[in-house]
Amino acid sequence: PFHNEKTPSFSVHEGKQIFKCFGCGKGGNVVNFIMLAENLNYPEALEFLAKRAGIRLERAVSREQEARSRLRNDIYSVNRVAARFFYETLKHAPSAQKYLYDRGLRAETVKQFGLGFAPDSWDALYRHFTQSGAAPDPALLEKAGLITARKDGSGYYDKFRNRIMFPILDVSGNVIAFGGRVLDDSLPKYLNSPETPAYSKGSNLYGLNLAKKSQSERVLIVEGYMDCIALHKAGIGWAVASLGTALTQAQARLLKKYFTEAIIGYDADGAGQKATLRGLDILAQAGFRVRVLSLSEADAGVKDPDEFLRRHSAEDLLKAVDASKSLIEYKIQKISEKYPPSSLESKAMFLRASTKILAGIRGEAERDLYAEWFSGTYRISKDALLAEL
């Protein structure tokens, strides 16, 4: 389960409750197995197993921390019920099924991501909860971001209505939030869960619960739910979505637990390109090897991975990934777009800005390689360039 292997090499000793992989040499007990299989640290693995076994871990925490933890777990619980409700509702919603089918999604992918549908009703989800055997407190549902109180105090209505539903899971598999998309062109196109005690947008990534199991060293970071889903459907299981265009340091640190190389594949529009520049430095500071995917160079008519995969094969996208630009190449390309060599003054400004980027490269050998590339690409004397550096 930890690597690709063509011959049987994994053994479990039931009596001693230990395992051994003769392919890679790894072994241990159940905690070690979960740490490796789920890519968790020791405390996280204990929590994972305790949850599976229905055991409550005792911790030395304050009453306030215990109350926050209890509320967080209660939100996980109602979110799980809501996710199942949306999933089952989709089975009886032809318009929503057609929308997903037209986007190229089939039952296997719908099940993998737990996609669902919020019916076109003011309070279908709320009624589902109230009619259950142990209806939760409406205040809890409101804190979870699932319902909203009516202004006249007469009750509650559902936050998500007539939308395709995307459950957002954390790395432990808890349903922490939702994203909802309309079936037509009405606005807002996407409606997302608010920040809750169980969910912080800047600390989670959509699809990471699946991508962390890919055994890949690289991760492809995209903008939208559908981009991420389309990539997984195409067999690129190391894709995640950043739940918005502003990648955060917390997200970068979380990704670094599982990957060493990060490729940004944001949309080709202005907002996406600005977010790419911001995200590059954040990822580099977190210790990633960083690259930038430019699908528009392979097909000028597409703006995101989902659209690209509807026109091209997964192999075509992987070729574009392999041809993605390094952090230095991308930054210098953006400088060249800002200062096109149409005049000597513009060219001089381009050189000044570019040499600052090249001078920031720490390794002498790497700096020499980029100087060689820069010299050939922009027809600048390498000796003169190195002298400037």
C-alpha positions in Angstrom: 0.0 0.0 0.0 3.0 2.3 0.3 4.4 2.0 -3.2 3.9 0.4 -6.6 4.7 -3.3 -6.6 4.1 -6.0 -9.3 4.8 -9.0 -7.0 3.3 -9.8 -3.6 5.5 -8.5 -0.9 3.2 -7.4 2.0 2.7 -9.7 5.0 0.6 -9.4 8.1 1.2 -11.5 11.2 -2.2 -11.7 12.9 -0.9 -13.2 16.1 1.7 -10.5 16.7 -0.4 -7.8 15.2 2.4 -6.5 13.0 3.1 -6.1 9.3 6.1 -6.2 7.1 6.6 -5.0 3.5 9.5 -6.9 1.9 9.5 -4.6 -1.1 10.5 -1.4 0.8 11.5 -2.9 4.2 8.9 -1.0 6.2 7.1 -2.6 9.1 5.5 -2.2 12.5 2.2 -2.2 14.3 -1.2 -0.8 13.4 -0.2 2.7 14.3 2.8 2.6 12.1 0.7 1.2 9.3 -1.8 4.1 9.5 1.0 6.6 9.7 2.4 5.3 6.4 -0.9 4.5 4.6 -2.6 7.8 5.5 0.5 9.9 5.7 -0.2 11.0 9.3 2.0 11.7 12.3 1.8 9.7 15.5 -0.9 11.7 17.3 -3.0 12.0 14.1 -2.7 8.2 13.6 -3.9 7.6 17.1 -6.9 9.9 16.6 -7.7 8.1 13.3 -7.7 4.7 14.9 -9.6 5.9 18.0 -12.3 7.3 15.7 -12.6 4.0 13.8 -12.9 2.0 17.0 -15.3 4.5 18.7 -12.8 5.2 21.5 -12.6 8.6 23.1 -9.0 9.7 23.6 -8.4 11.3 27.0 -6.3 14.5 26.9 -5.2 17.1 29.4 -7.1 20.1 28.0 -8.9 23.0 29.4 -12.7 23.1 29.6 -12.7 25.7 26.8 -10.6 23.5 24.6 -12.8 20.5 25.4 -15.9 22.6 24.5 -14.4 23.6 21.2 -13.4 20.0 20.4 -16.9 18.8 21.2 -18.5 21.5 19.0 -16.1 20.7 16.2 -17.0 17.0 16.4 -20.8 17.8 16.5 -20.3 19.9 13.3 -18.5 17.0 11.7 -21.5 14.8 12.6 -24.2 17.1 11.1 -22.1 17.7 8.0 -21.9 14.0 7.5 -25.7 13.7 7.7 -26.1 16.7 5.3 -23.6 15.2 2.8 -25.5 11.9 2.7 -28.8 13.8 2.3 -27.4 15.7 -0.7 -25.9 12.5 -2.2 -29.2 10.7 -2.0 -31.2 13.7 -3.3 -29.0 13.7 -6.4 -30.3 10.3 -7.3 -33.8 11.8 -7.8 -32.8 15.0 -9.5 -32.7 14.6 -13.3 -31.6 18.2 -14.0 -28.6 17.9 -11.6 -27.7 14.5 -13.0 -27.8 15.9 -16.6 -25.6 18.8 -15.6 -22.9 16.5 -14.2 -23.2 14.1 -17.1 -22.8 17.0 -19.6 -19.6 18.0 -17.6 -18.3 14.5 -18.3 -18.8 13.1 -14.8 -20.1 9.5 -14.3 -21.4 7.6 -11.3 -17.9 6.4 -10.2 -16.6 10.0 -9.9 -19.7 11.3 -8.3 -19.4 8.6 -5.6 -15.6 9.2 -5.2 -16.1 12.8 -4.4 -19.5 12.4 -2.7 -21.2 14.9 -5.0 -24.8 15.7 -4.3 -27.7 18.1 -4.9 -29.4 20.6 -2.6 -33.1 20.6 -3.8 -34.9 23.7 -4.9 -36.7 24.0 -1.5 -36.5 26.5 1.2 -36.1 24.0 4.0 -35.7 20.5 2.7 -32.4 19.8 4.6 -33.8 21.4 7.8 -36.9 19.3 7.6 -34.7 16.2 7.1 -33.0 17.0 10.3 -36.1 17.8 12.3 -37.9 14.6 11.2 -35.0 12.4 12.1 -35.1 10.4 15.3 -32.6 12.6 17.2 -32.9 16.1 15.7 -29.9 18.3 16.5 -30.3 21.7 18.0 -31.0 24.3 15.2 -28.2 26.5 16.7 -25.7 23.7 15.9 -27.0 23.6 12.3 -26.6 27.3 12.1 -23.1 27.2 13.5 -22.2 24.6 10.9 -23.4 27.0 8.1 -26.2 24.7 6.9 -29.2 26.8 7.8 -30.0 30.5 8.4 -32.5 32.0 10.9 -35.4 33.9 9.3 -35.4 37.6 10.1 -38.9 37.5 11.5 -37.9 34.8 14.0 -40.4 32.3 12.5 -37.9 29.5 11.8 -35.0 28.6 9.6 -34.2 28.1 5.9 -31.5 26.1 4.1 -28.3 27.9 3.1 -27.9 25.8 0.0 -30.8 25.5 -2.4 -31.0 24.2 -6.0 -27.2 23.6 -6.2 -24.7 20.9 -7.1 -23.0 20.1 -3.8 -19.3 19.5 -3.3 -18.5 18.2 0.2 -15.1 19.4 1.5 -13.2 16.8 3.5 -10.1 17.3 5.7 -7.1 14.9 5.5 -8.8 12.6 8.2 -12.0 12.3 6.1 -14.2 14.5 8.1 -16.8 16.5 6.1 -15.8 20.1 7.2 -17.7 22.3 4.8 -19.6 22.5 1.4 -19.4 24.3 -1.8 -22.6 24.7 -3.9 -22.8 25.5 -7.7 -25.9 26.7 -9.5 -27.1 24.7 -12.6 -27.5 27.8 -14.7 -25.9 31.3 -15.1 -27.5 32.9 -12.0 -25.4 34.5 -9.4 -23.6 33.8 -7.2 -22.3 30.9 -9.3 -20.7 29.4 -6.2 -21.8 29.5 -2.6 -19.5 28.2 0.1 -19.8 27.4 3.7 -18.8 30.2 6.1 -15.8 29.8 8.4 -16.9 27.6 11.3 -15.2 26.0 14.4 -14.6 23.0 12.0 -13.5 24.8 8.9 -11.0 27.5 8.0 -10.8 28.1 4.2 -7.2 29.1 4.4 -6.1 25.9 6.2 -7.6 23.3 4.0 -7.5 22.1 0.3 -10.2 20.4 -1.7 -9.2 16.9 -2.8 -6.2 16.6 -0.5 -7.8 13.7 1.4 -7.5 11.8 -2.0 -4.3 13.3 -3.3 -2.2 12.5 -0.2 -2.7 8.8 -1.1 -1.3 9.2 -4.6 2.3 8.4 -3.6 3.4 11.3 -5.8 6.1 13.7 -4.9 4.5 16.5 -6.9 1.1 18.2 -6.4 -0.9 20.2 -9.0 -2.7 23.1 -7.4 -5.8 24.4 -9.3 -8.5 26.9 -8.5 -11.9 25.1 -8.7 -13.7 22.0 -7.6 -14.4 20.9 -11.2 -10.8 21.4 -12.2 -9.7 19.1 -9.4 -12.4 16.5 -10.1 -11.6 16.5 -13.8 -7.9 15.9 -13.1 -8.6 13.0 -10.7 -11.1 11.5 -13.3 -8.3 11.6 -15.9 -6.0 9.7 -13.6 -4.1 12.6 -12.2 -4.7 11.8 -8.6 -2.2 14.3 -7.2 -4.4 17.4 -7.8 -5.9 19.7 -5.2 -7.9 22.9 -5.3 -7.0 25.8 -3.1 -10.6 26.8 -2.2 -10.1 30.3 -3.7 -7.3 31.9 -5.5 -5.3 33.2 -2.5 -3.0 30.4 -1.5 -2.0 30.7 2.1 1.1 29.8 4.2 -1.0 27.4 6.2 -2.0 25.6 3.0 1.6 25.5 1.8 2.7 23.9 5.2 -0.1 21.3 5.0 0.9 20.4 1.4 4.6 20.1 2.4 3.7 17.2 4.7 2.9 15.1 1.6 4.7 16.6 -1.4 8.1 18.1 -2.4 7.2 19.7 -5.7 4.3 22.1 -6.3 2.9 23.0 -9.7 0.4 25.9 -9.9 -2.3 25.5 -12.5 -4.5 28.5 -11.9 -6.9 30.0 -14.5 -5.4 32.0 -17.4 -7.4 35.1 -16.5 -6.1 38.2 -14.7 -7.1 37.1 -11.2 -5.6 33.7 -11.7 -2.3 35.0 -12.9 -2.1 37.5 -10.0 -2.8 34.6 -7.6 -0.1 32.5 -9.3 2.6 35.2 -8.6 1.5 35.4 -4.9 1.4 31.6 -4.5 4.8 31.0 -6.1 6.7 32.8 -3.3 4.6 31.2 -0.5 5.3 27.8 -1.9 9.0 28.6 -2.4 9.3 29.8 1.2 7.7 26.6 2.4 10.6 24.7 0.7 8.9 23.4 -2.5 10.4 23.1 -5.9 7.9 25.3 -7.7 6.7 25.2 -11.3 3.9 27.0 -13.2 1.5 25.2 -15.7 0.6 27.2 -18.7 -2.2 25.4 -20.6 -2.8 28.4 -22.9 0.6 27.6 -24.5 -0.7 24.2 -25.5 -4.2 25.5 -26.4 -4.8 29.2 -26.5 -8.6 28.6 -26.3 -8.7 27.1 -22.8 -8.6 28.8 -19.5 -8.5 26.0 -16.9 -7.7 22.2 -16.6 -11.3 21.2 -16.7 -11.8 22.9 -20.1 -8.5 21.5 -21.3 -9.4 17.9 -20.5 -12.7 18.2 -22.3 -10.8 19.0 -25.5 -7.6 17.0 -25.0 -6.3 13.7 -23.4 -4.7 13.2 -20.0 -1.5 12.5 -21.8 -1.6 16.0 -23.4 -2.1 17.6 -20.0 0.8 15.6 -18.5 3.0 16.8 -21.4 2.1 20.4 -20.5 2.8 19.6 -16.8 6.3 18.3 -17.8 6.9 21.4 -19.8 5.8 23.7 -17.0 8.0 26.7 -16.2 10.2 27.0 -13.2 9.7 29.8 -10.7 12.6 31.8 -12.2 11.4 31.3 -15.8 7.9 32.3 -15.0 8.8 35.5 -13.2 11.2 36.6 -15.9 8.5 35.9 -18.5 6.1 38.1 -16.6 8.8 40.9 -16.5 9.2 40.6 -20.3 5.5 41.1 -20.8 5.6 44.2 -18.6 8.7 45.6 -20.3 8.6 44.4 -24.0 11.9 45.0 -25.9 10.3 47.6 -28.2 12.8 50.3 -27.2 16.2 50.5 -25.6 14.7 52.1 -22.5 12.1 49.3 -22.1 14.8 46.7 -22.7 17.1 48.3 -20.0 14.2 48.2 -17.5 13.6 44.5 -18.3 17.3 43.7 -17.8 17.4 45.5 -14.4 14.3 43.7 -13.1 15.5 40.4 -14.5 19.0 40.6 -13.0 17.4 41.1 -9.5 15.6 37.8 -10.0 18.7 36.0 -11.2 20.8 37.5 -8.4 18.5 35.9 -5.9 19.5 32.4 -6.9 21.7 31.1 -4.2 23.7 28.3 -5.8 26.4 29.4 -8.2 26.0 26.4 -10.6 22.2 27.0 -10.7 22.7 30.7 -11.3 25.1 29.9 -14.2 22.5 27.6 -15.8 19.9 30.2 -15.6 22.3 32.8 -17.0 22.9 30.5 -20.0 19.2 30.1 -20.5 18.5 33.8 -20.2 21.4 34.7 -22.6 20.1 32.3 -25.3 16.4 33.2 -24.8 16.8 37.0 -24.7 20.0 37.4 -26.7 22.0 39.0 -24.0 25.7 38.3 -23.6 26.2 35.8 -20.8 29.5 37.4 -19.7 27.8 40.8 -19.5 24.9 39.3 -17.6 27.2 37.5 -15.1 29.1 40.8 -14.6 25.8 42.5 -13.6 25.0 39.6 -11.2 
